[in-house]
C-alpha cells in the first residue's frame, strides 16, 4: 500500500483563496518546504513552519493536514487530531484526510484506554466513523480500506467491530482490488492465529507476481515475524524486482540475511544504511526494529558487547519491544 504522504505534493495544483493575503504561489512554496522537512523526519521544524503559515492562511486545508501528520509522527495525538479535524472541516470530501484523522483517533484511544475507558471508547468509535467515511468517499483508497478492515477485525462489538463485518468488508474490497483483499484476508487469518491458512494465502499472493512493492514488503513482514528466512527472502526478491530504489529495502534485505544466517557483512551494512538514511516514520519499519536485528546479527557472531548495545538502543527507543529486552538479558548473561 502506498502511503498518503507520498501523494500529497503531487496532488497540489493551486491553493484555495486564503484569508491573510498569501498568494497561491507562496502557499505552494511553503507547503513544498514543509513537505521536504517532513520527508527528512524533521517533524518539529515542519510543524513550526506550518503553524506560521496557518497564521497567514488559516483556511488552507493542506497546511492543517500536513501539520496534523507532523504531530502524528511526533506522537502528539491530541494536536494531531485538532489539526486533522480542521483539515477535514475545510476539505470534507478528502478520503485521505478522513483516514488519517481516523488513525489519530485510534492511537489516542490506545493512549487513554488504561486511564479513562469511556474516553478511549469515544475515540475508538470516532476512528471507526472516519475510516468508514474515508472508504465511502473513495473506495479505491486502499490504505483506508485496510484501516477499516483492521478496525472491524480487532474492535469489540460494542465499539462497532465484528469478524462478520470485517469479512464483509474484505469481500467488498475484493471487487476493488483483489490483491489487497487477499492481503487483508491473510491478515485476518493471522489475527485468528490460523497461520497455516495465512501462509497459504501469502504464498498465493507471491505466486501472482503483484506489481506493487508494498505488497511484497507486507508479505515479507509476515515471514519475518514467523522467523521464516527462506520465504522472507523470496518476498524481498520480488520487492527488489518491483522497486529496488524503495528506501525501506535495506531494512528488509538486512533482516532476511540475518534470519537466513547468511551474508553477515552485507546484513550489517544494509541495516546500518537504513538507520543512517531513514527517518523514523509510521509508514516504515521502526529504527528500534533495525537496532534489534543488528543485535541479533551480532549475537549470532558472538559479538556480545555490540549486541547488548544494539538491544539496549532498541529497548530505549521502544520500551514495548519485548524481543529487544529479552535479547539484552540473554547476551548480558554470556
N, C-alpha and C positions, 0 to 999 in steps of 0.2 A: 504494500500500500504506500502510495506516495504521501508525504506529509503536506498539511495545509500550508505550512510556511513556505515551501518551495514554489508554490504557485502564486503567492501574493504579489510579488513585484511584477510578474508577467501580466497580471490582470489589470494593472493600473494604467489607464489611458489619460484621464483627466481627473482633477479633484472636483468636488462639488463647489457650489458657491458658498463661501465661508464668511462668517462674521469676523471682523477684525482686519479686513483688508488684505490678507495674504493672497497672492496670486496663485493660480493652479500650478504654474511652473515652480514657484517657491515651495509649495506644499509637496510636489512630487520630488523635488531635490532633497527636502528634509526627510521624506519617507525613505528615499533611497539610502541616505546616510544612516538612518536608524536601522534599516534592514541590514546594512553592511555590519554595523555593530552587533546586531542580534546574531547574524550568521557566524561571527567570530566569538560568540559566547560572552560578549561584553554587555550583559543584560542591564546592569545598573546604569551604565552610560547611555544605553539606548533609551531606558526609561526616563532619564533626565532630559535627553533631547526631545523626546516625545511629549513630556509634560510641558516643556517650554513652548513647543509647537501648538499644543492644545490651548494654551493661554491665548494664543493669537487666532487660532482657528478651531473653536470649540465644537463645531458641528461636522468635523471630518471623521467619519466612522473608521477610516483606515488607521488614523492615528490612535484612536481608542482601542482598536483591535490589536495592533502591534504592541501597544502599551500593556494590554491585558496578557498577551503572550509573554512579554518580558517578565512581568510579575509572576506569571505561572512558572517560568523556568527558575525564578528566584525562590520558588515555593512560598510566595506571599499570596495565598489563595484568596484572602479577603479583598485585597486591592485588585487582584486579577479579575475577580467577579465584578467588582464595581466598574472597571474599565470595559469588560466584555458586555455587561448589561447595557452600558451606554452605546457601544458599537451596535448591538442588536436593536436598540431603540432607534438608532439613526439609519440602519440598513436592515430592516426586519426580514427581508427576503433572502438574506445570505445564509445558505446552509452551513457554510464553513464557520461563520460566527456563532451560530447556534450550537454547533458541535463542540467548539472549544469552550463555550460557556458551560455546556454540559460536563465537560471534563473537569473544569474548575469547581463546579458544584460537587462533583463526585469526590474529588480529593479533599474538599472542605468537609464533606460528610465523614470521610475516613479520619480526618484530623480531629473531629469533635465527637466521634462515636463513643469513646471511652469516658467522656466527661458529661455530655448532655445528649441523651438518646433521642429525645424528641426533636432537638435542633438538628442532629445528624440525619434523622429520618426526613425532615423537611428538605434538607439539602439533597438527599438521595432522590426524593420524588421530583425535585426541580431538575436534577440531572436527567432523569428518565424523560421528563417532558421535553427538554431541549434536544435530546437525541432523537426523539420521535419527530419533532418539528424539523430538525435538520434533514432527516430522511424524507419527510413529506415534501419539503421544498426541492430536494434534489436526490432522487433515488440512486443516481449514479455516483454520489459521494460515498465511496466505498469505506472510507475511514469512519464516517458517521454510521453506516450500516453495521460495521463491526463493533463500534462502541455500543450501539443499541442492543445488538445480539449478546454481547458480553454482559451488559447490564441485566438483560432479561434472564440470562443463564444463572447469574450469581446472586441476584437480589431475591429476598424472600417475597412471598406473595403479597404480604401487607404493604410492601414498598413498590408493588407493580410488577415484580418479576414472576418467573414461572418457566419451567422447562418446555411446556407445551407452547408457550408464547415464543420462546427462543427458536424452537424448531419451525414454527410457522414463519418466523422472520427469515430464517435460513432458506426456507422454500421460496419465499418472495425474492430473496437476494439471488437465488439460482436463475431466476428469469432475467436478472440484470447482468450478472457476471458469474457464470458457473464456477470458475476457478476460485473466486473469492468465497463463494458459498461452500465449496469443498474445504477451504481453509477454516471457515467458521465451524463447519460440521466436525472437522478433526479436533478443533479446539474444544468443542462441546464434549467429545469423547474423552479428551484429557481431563476435563472437569469431572466427568463421571468415573475417572480412573480406569477407563477401559482402554488401556494402552495398546492392546492388540488391534482394535478397530482404528485407533488413531494412527498407528504406524502404517497400516494398510492404506489408509486414505492419503497420508503424506507421501508414501511411495508412489501411489497412483498419480498424485499431482506432479511429482518429479518426472514420471514417465510421459506425461503430457507435454513436457518441454514448454512451460509458460514463458511469456515474453517479458514479464516484469521482474526486475531484480528483487523487489521486496518479497515476492512470493517465495523465491529460493531462500532468502535470509530468514523468513519466518519458519520454514521447514528446518533450516539449519539450527535454529534455536531449540526446536523440539528435540532434535537428536543430541544437541549439546546437553540439554537438561537430562536426557536419558543416558548420557555418557557413552554414546554410540559414535565413536570416532570415524568409523568407515562410512556410515551413512551421512554423517555431518559433512565429511569431505566431498561426498557425491553432490550434496546440495550446494556446497560452496563452489565447486567446479562449475555447476550450472549457473550460479550467480556471476562468476567470473566471465563466462561466455556471453552473458547478457549485458553486463556493465561493469567492466573491470575498474573503472575510474571511481566508482562509488566510494565515498570517504569512509564508510563503515567496513570496507572489505578487509583491511588489515587486521581488524579485530577477529573477524570470523575465520580468516585463514590461520591466524596465530592459534586460536583456540582449537581448531581442527588438528593442527600439528601437535599440540600438547596432548589432546585426547588420544591421538594415534601414536604418541611416543615416538615421533619422527621429526627430523629436521629441526633439532632443538635450537640451533643458532638462528635459523630463519624465523622460528616462532618467537624468539626473544626480540629480534629486530622488528618484526611485524607489530607485536604488542607495544613495544616502546614507541614505534612510529605512531600508533593510534593515540597513545597518551600524549605525545608531543604535538599532534596536529588536530585532534578532535576536541572541541569544547564540550563540556557537559551539556547534554540536551535530552529532553524527554523522548525524542524520536530516534535515539540511537543507544546502543549498549552503554551502560554507565562506566565511568572511569574506575569506579570501585571494582566492577567486574573484571576489567582489564588487569588491574593490580592483583586481584585474586588469582587469575590464570597465570600471571607471571610467577606468583608464589608457588603455584602447583608445578610449574615448569622447573623452578629452582629446587623444589623439594624432590622432584624426580631425579635431579642431578646431584643430590646431596649437598647442595649449596644452601645449607640451612639458615645461615645468618641472613643471607639475601632473601630467602623465602619468608623468614619471620618479618623482615622489614616490609615486604610487599603485602603479606597478610594483614599486618597491623595498619598499613595505609588504607587497605580496602575496608577494614572494620571501622576505622576512624571516619572514612567518607560515608559509609553506610552501616550504621550500628545494627541494622536488621539483617546483615549478611551473616547468617549462621555458618556457612561454609568457610568464610574467612576467619571467623572466631575459632572454629574447630581446627582449621589448618594451623593457626597461630599456636594453639595449645599443643598440637601434635609435634611441631618442629621444635618448640621450646623444651620438650622432653627428650629430644635427641642429643 
